[in-house]
Amino acid sequence: MLQDYPQFTQTETIGNDTRHTWKRKLIVFAEFLLIMVMLQAVLSLFQTHENEEPVRYRILAHSDSASDQAVKVRIQQEIEPMITAVLANTSTQPEIDAALKGIEADMLAAAETIAPDMPVALERSQALFPAKRAGLWITPQDTYDAYILTIGSGRGSNWWCSIFPKVCYEEEDEEPVKFFVWEWITSLFKA
């Protein structure tokens, strides 16, 4: 009866063929990668990150010229230690709000000293911030409670800073997005 089916009468079976074993391993590896990519996609859909930043601040330069950007950076360097000192001594939201209210005049005075020939304004309001990635968490673009310090016309590039938890960054310094599956695959081929 088996002689009627030539595929079953071959002396070499498909399971022992090294070409088929290699193909089977490749298919299993591809399935594993597909499952890992799908898992990462599902995890990213359901991740939530509570807003840990009760207040942010934003410095708007007068223009994009090198001198106006340098003024903005000098103001940021002057104001940041003030905020850091305040946050080191506070722990609750009401304490943070009261302490920041107490240094508003100092922040404005420091900015006016660095940019004496331009009008400087400091206000606390709701401001639109772009999406931010910190590790695996993504803070969505949204309006946040923020101090906005405007130098001159305020039409230059912005410096964004998250006051709490003391994480400050410039937009161009953000680290690139990485995918753990791709990182794992490339690590397999490194010497």
N, C-alpha and C positions, 0 to 999 in steps of 0.2 A: 503494500500500500504506500509506503514512503517513497518508493521508486517512481511513483506517479507525480511526485512534487520535487523537481530538480533542486530547488533552493534548499531543501532539507537533506539532500544526499551529498552535498559538498563535504569534502573532508575537513576544510578549514571553516571554523565557525566565525561569525561576525564578532563575537565577544572577545576572541583571542587576537584579532587583527589589530596591530599597533596603530594603524591609521584611524580606526574607529575609536580606539581607546583615547587617543589624543583629541579627537573631535568631541567625544563625550565629556572629557575634562574641560575643554574650552566652553562647551555649552553650559556646564555646571558653573563655571567661573562667571560667564556672562549673566546667568540667572542670579547669581549672588550679587553682582554689581547692580543689576536692575533692582533687586530688592533693597539694597542699601540706599540707592538714589530715591526710591519711593519712600522709604522710611524717613530720610532726611526731609523730603518735601512735606510729608504728613506732619512731622514734628514742627516744622517752621510755620505751618498753618495754625497750629493750636497753641503756639507759645504766646504767653502774655507777659508783659513786663510792666509792673507798676511804676508810675512816675515817682522816682525817688528825689526829684529835683524840685523843691518847693519854689525856688526863685532862680532865674537865669539872668545874665546880663549880656547886653549887646552894645558894641561900640561902633558907631557909624562915622567913618572918616569923611572929611570934606570932599575929597576927590580920590581918584586912583593914582595921582602923581606920587612919585617916590617920597617927596618931602611930607605930603599929607599922610601917607601910610606910615612913615617913620614917627610922626606925631601921635598917630593912633596907637602904635606899638608902645611908645614911651608912656602914654596915658595908661594903657593896659598894665604895663609893668609897675606903675605906681599904685594903681587901684587894687590889683590882685592881692598883695600882702595885707592890705586893710581888711579885705573880705575874709581872707584865710584866718587872720587873727580873731575876727569876730566869731567865725564858725567854730573855732577851737574852744571858745568859752560858752557856747550855747548848745542846747540839745533838743529843745522842743520848738515847734513851729511858732508859737507866740514869742518865745525868746529870740528866735532868729529874726522875726519881723521887727521887733523892737530894737534889736541891736543894729540891723541894717538901716532902719530909720534914723538911728543916732549917728551913723557915719555918712549919711547922704551929703551933708554940707562939706565934710572933709573930701569926699570923692569929687564933688563939683569944684572945690577950691584947688585940688591937685590938677584937675583937667584944665582949669582956667590958667593956672601957673604955667603949664607946659604949652598951651596954645593961647597966649595973651592977645593976639591980633584977630582971633575968630570968636564968634559967639559960641558958647557951650551950654547945652541944656541937658538936664538929667530928669527923667520922669520914670515912674513905675506904672506900668500898664500891661495889658494883654498884648503879646507880640507873636507873630507867626514865625516859627522856627522850622527849618527843614528836618527831614528824617535824619536820625543819627544812629550809627551802628556802634555798639560797645560790646565787644566779645561776640557772644551768640545772640545777644538781645538787640532788637531794633526799636528805637523810640520813634514813633510815627511823627510825620509832619503834623503840627497842631499849633494852636495858640497856647502860650504858656505865660505865667506871671513872670514879668521880667523888668529889670532896670534897663532903660535905653538911654545911652549917653550919645548925644548928637554933637558932632564937631562941625561948625560952619553949616553948610547946606546939607550935610549927611548923605551925599550921593556917591561916596566911595565904597570900596569893598568892605564887607563887614567882618568883624572879629566876634566870634560866638564863644561864649563861655558858660558853662554850667557851674553855678556857684556851689551847689550841694550835690554830690559828695566830693567836692574839690577836684573835679575833673575838668581841666581846661584844654582846649584844642583849637587849632586853626583848621579850617575846612580842607586845605590842601595837604595837611599832615595826617589825614585819616588813613588807617591801614586798609589795604585792599580786601575785598570779600574773599574768603577761602571756603572751599567745600571739603569736608573731611574725607569723602570718598576719593576725590581727585588727589588730595594730599597723600592718602594712603597708597593709591595706585602708583604715583610718582615716586614714593619712598621705596617701593619694591624694586625699581629699576636703578636706584642710586647705588653706587659702588660702596 
